[in-house]
């Protein structure tokens, strides 16, 4: 039976509030705000910025007001390995270069999905989700890997960031409107030839819009840089693919996506395949589901070998990260004790948070160090919010936070055991876009 909130109900609420009134909590929140009033400072002091193992990653990067974390994290991984291979003090890649082609590829994937679902009713849950996400910034490691393998990469000085890649919402708005018009026209089209014409015209417009906003990507460039021994590295009139193939230290096909998505029906050492998920190009995305302990073992093994890792997490949970350079950057489980502040109980397991859509992957960063303490493992995390965010751009993450809010890592296949390697060759289990 549905009940409305009556005067009697309101009176009952007020009586309960008065009987349990906490003036100190109200005063703290009024002066400091909910977040600052709920910080458990004892947990901060137990997680200082001190690590036994840390890997040099070069200059801190800044994605600014964009959803390009996955791209920044991916380029930061390959940057570290390139710096080691060629003895470079630092190098920064053009994020705008990959972003340009991401917009074009994303538009093509969107239109292909619209065509594939053309005859489904718009009220169909799958079709509704596809139509809604016409243009977006967020993505996954596999998106990054497919982009750079196809288009290569260039240094930052060749194609530097400009206004609409530092703050992407305006470009996304224009692309979204244009693509949704194309989606409407495709659904109304009667013939395959008409559909192809609509798609071709839309992609030409996407290219035009993106090129006007960002500039046309360079086809060739001159590479001139010096390593730490003051030796000149020079290549003239090379392409982005030439640069990628000669200078990238890693074969990206050797990386694999591991997930920790527990819950009903989910099995460990099984491959799951996501199709029609909006943040993809070139087809479906796959991950191998593993235990959290296995994930942590692989992380430590790679860091011990001076290998950094891309990882995906829910960065907004129990997160205390300053943006103004005051040196605060912590991801610590139960750091924000709102339950004590409000005298409520909001505890949930990782599975329960996933089932209620309270938690899922929202951000990508890079694991660059770790330490073992009496409290357990502690990780050093490279973020992409610039030097003023966190602790000189880094974050300190405790083991319990990783257990609860980390969902994916991208290790090299050589760190997998035989059972995990064999599972990669098995038929994947299909997931709908709204499933983890």
C-alpha positions as CSV (number, residue, x, y, z in Angstrom):
1,X,0.0,0.0,0.0
2,X,1.4,3.4,-1.0
3,X,1.3,6.0,1.8
4,X,1.8,9.7,1.5
5,X,3.7,11.9,3.9
6,X,1.0,13.4,6.1
7,X,1.2,16.0,8.9
8,X,1.1,13.1,11.4
9,X,4.0,11.4,9.7
10,X,5.9,14.7,9.7
11,X,5.2,15.1,13.4
12,X,6.5,11.6,14.1
13,X,9.7,12.4,12.2
14,X,10.2,15.6,14.1
15,X,9.7,13.9,17.4
16,X,12.3,11.3,16.6
17,X,14.7,14.0,15.5
18,X,14.2,16.0,18.7
19,X,14.7,13.0,20.9
20,X,18.0,12.2,19.2
21,X,19.2,15.7,18.4
22,X,23.0,16.0,18.2
23,X,23.9,19.7,18.5
24,X,27.7,19.0,18.2
25,X,27.2,17.2,14.9
26,X,25.0,20.0,13.5
27,X,27.5,22.7,14.5
28,X,30.4,20.8,12.9
29,X,28.5,20.3,9.6
30,X,27.4,23.9,9.6
31,X,30.9,25.2,9.9
32,X,33.0,22.6,8.1
33,X,30.6,20.8,5.8
34,X,29.7,17.1,5.8
35,X,32.9,15.8,4.3
36,X,35.4,17.6,6.6
37,X,33.2,16.9,9.6
38,X,33.2,13.2,8.9
39,X,37.0,12.7,8.4
40,X,38.6,10.0,10.6
41,X,42.0,11.7,11.1
42,X,43.4,8.6,12.8
43,X,43.2,6.8,9.5
44,X,45.1,9.5,7.7
45,X,48.0,9.4,10.2
46,X,48.2,5.6,9.7
47,X,48.7,6.1,6.0
48,X,51.7,8.5,5.4
49,X,53.2,9.1,2.0
50,X,56.1,6.7,2.6
51,X,56.7,3.6,0.4
52,X,59.3,0.8,0.3
53,X,58.8,0.4,-3.5
54,X,58.1,3.3,-5.9
55,X,58.7,3.7,-9.6
56,X,59.6,7.0,-11.3
57,X,56.9,8.0,-13.7
58,X,58.0,11.5,-14.9
59,X,56.1,14.7,-14.9
60,X,52.6,14.7,-13.5
61,X,49.8,15.0,-16.1
62,X,46.4,16.8,-16.0
63,X,43.3,15.7,-17.8
64,X,41.6,18.9,-16.6
65,X,37.8,19.1,-17.1
66,X,37.5,16.0,-19.2
67,X,36.7,12.3,-18.9
68,X,40.0,11.2,-20.4
69,X,41.4,9.4,-17.3
70,X,41.5,6.0,-19.1
71,X,43.7,7.6,-21.9
72,X,46.0,9.5,-19.5
73,X,46.5,6.3,-17.4
74,X,47.2,4.3,-20.5
75,X,49.7,6.8,-21.9
76,X,51.3,7.1,-18.4
77,X,51.9,3.3,-18.4
78,X,53.6,3.2,-21.8
79,X,55.5,6.4,-21.0
80,X,57.2,4.8,-18.0
81,X,58.4,1.8,-20.1
82,X,59.6,4.1,-22.9
83,X,61.5,6.2,-20.5
84,X,63.3,3.1,-19.2
85,X,64.1,1.7,-22.6
86,X,65.5,4.9,-24.1
87,X,66.9,6.4,-20.8
88,X,64.7,9.4,-21.0
89,X,64.3,11.9,-18.2
90,X,60.7,12.4,-19.3
91,X,58.4,12.5,-22.3
92,X,54.8,13.6,-22.7
93,X,52.4,12.4,-25.4
94,X,49.7,14.2,-27.1
95,X,46.4,13.2,-25.5
96,X,44.5,15.3,-28.0
97,X,45.8,13.2,-30.9
98,X,44.2,10.0,-29.5
99,X,41.1,12.0,-28.4
100,X,40.5,13.2,-32.0
101,X,40.4,9.6,-33.3
102,X,38.4,8.4,-30.3
103,X,35.6,10.8,-31.2
104,X,35.5,9.6,-34.8
105,X,35.7,5.9,-33.8
106,X,33.2,6.3,-31.0
107,X,30.7,7.9,-33.5
108,X,31.2,5.1,-35.9
109,X,30.6,2.5,-33.2
110,X,27.5,4.3,-32.0
111,X,26.0,4.4,-35.5
112,X,26.8,0.8,-36.1
113,X,25.0,-0.1,-32.8
114,X,22.0,2.1,-33.9
115,X,21.8,0.2,-37.2
116,X,22.1,-3.2,-35.5
117,X,19.2,-2.3,-33.2
118,X,17.2,-0.4,-35.7
119,X,14.1,-2.6,-35.6
120,X,13.9,-2.8,-31.8
121,X,11.4,-0.7,-30.0
122,X,12.8,2.5,-28.5
123,X,11.4,1.3,-25.1
124,X,13.6,-1.7,-25.3
125,X,16.1,-1.4,-22.4
126,X,19.2,-2.2,-24.6
127,X,18.1,0.1,-27.4
128,X,17.4,2.9,-25.0
129,X,20.8,2.7,-23.5
130,X,22.5,2.7,-26.9
131,X,20.5,5.7,-28.2
132,X,21.2,7.7,-25.0
133,X,25.0,7.5,-25.1
134,X,25.8,9.1,-28.5
135,X,28.9,11.0,-27.4
136,X,30.9,10.4,-24.2
137,X,34.5,10.7,-22.8
138,X,34.8,7.7,-20.5
139,X,36.3,4.5,-21.7
140,X,38.4,1.4,-20.9
141,X,41.9,0.1,-21.4
142,X,40.8,-1.9,-24.5
143,X,39.6,1.3,-26.1
144,X,43.0,2.9,-25.5
145,X,44.8,-0.2,-26.8
146,X,42.8,-0.3,-30.0
147,X,43.2,3.4,-30.6
148,X,46.9,3.6,-30.2
149,X,47.5,0.3,-32.1
150,X,45.6,1.7,-35.1
151,X,46.6,5.4,-35.1
152,X,49.9,5.5,-33.3
153,X,50.9,8.4,-31.1
154,X,52.8,11.7,-31.3
155,X,54.6,13.8,-28.6
156,X,52.7,16.6,-26.9
157,X,54.7,19.4,-28.7
158,X,53.5,18.1,-32.1
159,X,49.7,18.4,-31.3
160,X,49.3,20.1,-27.9
161,X,46.0,20.3,-25.9
162,X,43.7,23.2,-26.8
163,X,40.6,24.7,-25.1
164,X,38.0,22.1,-26.1
165,X,40.1,19.1,-25.1
166,X,40.9,20.6,-21.7
167,X,37.2,21.2,-21.2
168,X,35.3,18.7,-23.4
169,X,31.6,19.3,-22.5
170,X,30.9,21.7,-25.3
171,X,32.4,19.5,-28.0
172,X,30.5,16.5,-26.5
173,X,27.3,18.5,-26.6
174,X,27.6,19.3,-30.3
175,X,28.6,15.7,-31.3
176,X,25.8,14.2,-29.2
177,X,23.2,16.3,-30.9
178,X,24.5,15.5,-34.4
179,X,24.7,11.8,-33.8
180,X,21.2,11.6,-32.3
181,X,19.7,13.2,-35.4
182,X,21.5,10.6,-37.4
183,X,20.1,7.9,-35.1
184,X,16.6,9.2,-35.7
185,X,17.1,9.3,-39.5
186,X,18.5,5.7,-39.5
187,X,15.5,4.4,-37.6
188,X,13.2,6.0,-40.2
189,X,15.2,4.9,-43.2
190,X,13.7,2.3,-45.6
191,X,16.7,0.9,-47.4
192,X,20.3,-0.1,-46.7
193,X,21.5,2.5,-49.2
194,X,19.7,5.2,-47.4
195,X,21.1,4.1,-44.1
196,X,24.6,4.1,-45.5
197,X,24.2,7.6,-46.9
198,X,22.9,8.9,-43.5
199,X,25.9,7.3,-41.7
200,X,28.5,8.6,-44.1
201,X,27.1,12.1,-43.9
202,X,27.1,12.0,-40.1
203,X,30.7,10.7,-39.9
204,X,31.8,13.5,-42.2
205,X,30.1,16.0,-39.9
206,X,31.7,14.4,-36.9
207,X,35.2,14.7,-38.5
208,X,34.4,18.3,-39.5
209,X,33.2,19.3,-36.0
210,X,36.1,17.7,-34.3
211,X,38.7,19.1,-36.7
212,X,37.4,22.6,-36.4
213,X,37.4,22.3,-32.6
214,X,40.8,20.5,-32.2
215,X,42.6,21.0,-35.5
216,X,43.5,18.3,-38.0
217,X,46.0,15.8,-36.6
218,X,49.4,15.8,-38.2
219,X,50.3,13.1,-40.6
220,X,54.1,13.5,-40.2
221,X,56.4,15.2,-37.7
222,X,60.1,15.6,-36.7
223,X,61.2,13.9,-33.5
224,X,64.1,15.5,-31.7
225,X,64.9,14.7,-28.1
226,X,67.9,13.9,-25.8
227,X,68.2,11.2,-23.3
228,X,69.7,11.4,-19.8
229,X,73.2,10.8,-21.3
230,X,72.7,13.8,-23.5
231,X,72.6,11.6,-26.6
232,X,70.5,13.0,-29.5
233,X,67.5,10.9,-30.7
234,X,66.4,12.3,-34.0
235,X,63.9,11.0,-36.6
236,X,62.7,13.2,-39.5
237,X,59.3,13.2,-41.2
238,X,58.0,10.2,-39.4
239,X,54.3,9.2,-38.9
240,X,52.5,8.5,-35.7
241,X,52.5,4.8,-36.4
242,X,56.3,4.9,-37.2
243,X,56.9,6.5,-33.8
244,X,54.7,4.0,-32.0
245,X,56.2,1.0,-33.6
246,X,59.8,2.1,-33.0
247,X,59.7,3.6,-29.6
248,X,56.9,1.9,-27.7
249,X,58.7,-0.6,-25.4
250,X,55.6,-2.8,-25.0
251,X,53.5,-5.0,-27.2
252,X,50.0,-4.0,-26.1
253,X,48.6,-7.3,-27.1
254,X,50.5,-8.8,-24.2
255,X,48.3,-6.9,-21.7
256,X,45.0,-8.5,-20.5
257,X,42.0,-7.0,-18.7
258,X,41.4,-8.6,-15.3
259,X,38.3,-7.8,-13.3
260,X,37.1,-8.3,-9.7
261,X,33.3,-8.3,-10.1
262,X,31.9,-10.6,-7.4
263,X,28.2,-11.4,-7.1
264,X,25.4,-13.7,-8.1
265,X,26.3,-15.8,-11.1
266,X,29.9,-14.5,-11.4
267,X,32.6,-17.1,-11.4
268,X,36.4,-16.7,-11.0
269,X,38.7,-17.6,-13.9
270,X,35.9,-17.1,-16.4
271,X,36.0,-14.5,-19.3
272,X,33.0,-12.1,-19.5
273,X,32.2,-10.2,-22.6
274,X,30.5,-6.8,-22.7
275,X,28.7,-5.9,-25.9
276,X,26.8,-2.7,-26.8
277,X,28.6,-0.9,-23.9
278,X,28.9,2.7,-24.8
279,X,32.5,3.4,-24.1
280,X,34.0,1.1,-26.7
281,X,35.3,1.0,-30.2
282,X,36.0,-1.9,-32.5
283,X,33.6,-4.4,-31.0
284,X,33.0,-5.9,-27.6
285,X,35.1,-5.7,-24.4
286,X,36.3,-8.7,-22.4
287,X,37.7,-9.3,-19.0
288,X,38.9,-12.3,-17.0
289,X,37.2,-12.4,-13.6
290,X,39.6,-13.2,-10.7
291,X,39.7,-13.1,-6.9
292,X,40.8,-9.9,-5.1
293,X,43.7,-11.7,-3.5
294,X,44.9,-12.9,-6.9
295,X,44.6,-9.3,-8.2
296,X,46.7,-8.0,-5.3
297,X,49.4,-10.7,-5.8
298,X,49.7,-9.7,-9.5
299,X,50.0,-6.0,-8.6
300,X,52.8,-6.6,-6.1
301,X,54.7,-9.0,-8.5
302,X,54.6,-6.4,-11.3
303,X,55.6,-3.5,-9.1
304,X,58.5,-5.6,-7.8
305,X,59.6,-6.0,-11.4
306,X,59.4,-2.2,-11.9
307,X,56.2,-2.6,-14.0
308,X,53.4,0.0,-13.4
309,X,49.7,-0.9,-13.8
310,X,46.6,0.7,-15.2
311,X,43.7,0.1,-12.8
312,X,40.0,1.1,-12.7
313,X,38.2,2.0,-9.5
314,X,35.4,4.0,-7.9
315,X,37.4,7.0,-7.0
316,X,34.7,9.0,-5.3
317,X,34.2,6.6,-2.3
318,X,36.1,7.3,0.9
319,X,38.2,9.7,-1.0
320,X,39.8,12.8,0.5
321,X,41.8,14.6,-2.2
322,X,42.6,18.3,-2.2
323,X,42.8,20.2,-5.4
324,X,44.6,23.3,-4.2
325,X,48.1,22.0,-3.4
326,X,47.7,21.5,0.4
327,X,49.1,17.9,0.1
328,X,46.1,15.8,1.0
329,X,45.4,12.8,-1.2
330,X,44.0,9.6,0.5
331,X,41.9,6.7,-0.6
332,X,41.3,5.0,2.8
333,X,38.4,2.6,3.5
334,X,35.9,4.1,6.1
335,X,37.9,7.3,6.1
336,X,34.7,9.3,5.9
337,X,32.7,8.3,8.9
338,X,29.3,9.7,8.0
339,X,27.5,7.0,9.9
340,X,28.8,8.3,13.3
341,X,28.0,11.8,12.2
342,X,24.4,11.1,11.4
343,X,23.9,8.1,13.7
344,X,22.9,5.8,10.8
345,X,24.1,2.5,9.3
346,X,25.0,2.5,5.6
347,X,27.4,-0.4,5.6
348,X,27.3,-2.6,2.5
349,X,29.5,-5.3,1.0
350,X,31.1,-4.8,-2.4
351,X,28.5,-7.0,-4.0
352,X,25.6,-5.1,-2.4
353,X,27.0,-1.8,-3.6
354,X,27.2,-3.1,-7.1
355,X,23.7,-4.6,-7.0
356,X,22.2,-1.3,-5.9
357,X,24.3,0.7,-8.4
358,X,26.0,2.5,-5.5
359,X,29.5,1.6,-6.7
360,X,31.2,0.7,-10.0
361,X,34.2,1.7,-12.0
362,X,34.3,5.5,-12.4
363,X,38.0,6.4,-12.9
364,X,41.4,5.0,-14.1
365,X,44.8,5.6,-12.6
366,X,48.2,4.0,-12.4
367,X,49.7,1.9,-9.5
368,X,53.4,3.0,-9.1
369,X,54.4,1.8,-5.7
370,X,53.5,-0.1,-2.5
371,X,54.5,-0.8,1.0
372,X,53.7,-3.4,3.7
373,X,52.6,-2.1,7.1
374,X,51.0,-3.5,10.2
375,X,47.7,-2.5,8.7
376,X,48.3,-4.4,5.5
377,X,49.3,-3.3,2.0
378,X,49.5,0.3,1.0
379,X,49.7,1.6,-2.6
380,X,51.1,4.7,-4.3
381,X,48.8,5.9,-7.0
382,X,49.6,8.2,-9.9
383,X,46.5,10.3,-10.8
384,X,45.9,12.6,-13.7
385,X,44.5,15.7,-12.0
386,X,47.8,17.7,-12.0
387,X,50.5,18.4,-9.4
388,X,48.2,20.4,-7.1
389,X,45.7,17.6,-6.6
390,X,46.5,15.1,-3.9
391,X,50.1,14.7,-2.7
392,X,52.1,16.3,-5.6
393,X,49.7,14.5,-7.9
394,X,49.8,11.2,-6.1
395,X,47.4,9.4,-3.8
396,X,47.9,7.0,-0.9
397,X,45.5,4.0,-1.0
398,X,45.1,1.4,1.7
399,X,44.5,-2.3,1.1
400,X,40.9,-2.2,2.4
401,X,40.0,0.6,-0.1
402,X,41.5,-1.5,-2.9
403,X,39.5,-4.5,-1.8
404,X,36.3,-2.6,-1.8
405,X,36.6,-0.1,-4.7
406,X,39.1,-1.5,-7.2
407,X,37.5,-3.3,-10.1
408,X,40.0,-3.8,-12.8
409,X,43.8,-4.1,-13.4
410,X,45.7,-4.5,-16.7
411,X,48.7,-6.8,-16.2
412,X,50.9,-8.5,-18.8
413,X,49.9,-12.0,-19.6
414,X,53.3,-13.4,-18.3
415,X,52.0,-12.7,-14.7
416,X,49.0,-15.0,-15.1
417,X,49.1,-18.6,-14.0
418,X,48.3,-21.6,-16.2
419,X,44.6,-21.8,-15.2
420,X,44.1,-18.1,-15.9
421,X,45.9,-18.3,-19.3
422,X,43.7,-21.3,-20.2
423,X,40.6,-19.4,-19.3
424,X,41.4,-16.7,-21.8
425,X,40.9,-19.2,-24.6
426,X,37.4,-20.3,-23.4
427,X,34.1,-19.1,-24.8
428,X,33.2,-15.8,-23.0
429,X,30.0,-15.4,-21.0
430,X,27.9,-12.6,-22.6
431,X,26.9,-9.6,-20.5
432,X,24.4,-6.9,-21.2
433,X,25.7,-3.3,-21.0
434,X,24.2,-2.7,-17.6
435,X,25.8,-5.8,-16.1
436,X,29.3,-5.5,-14.7
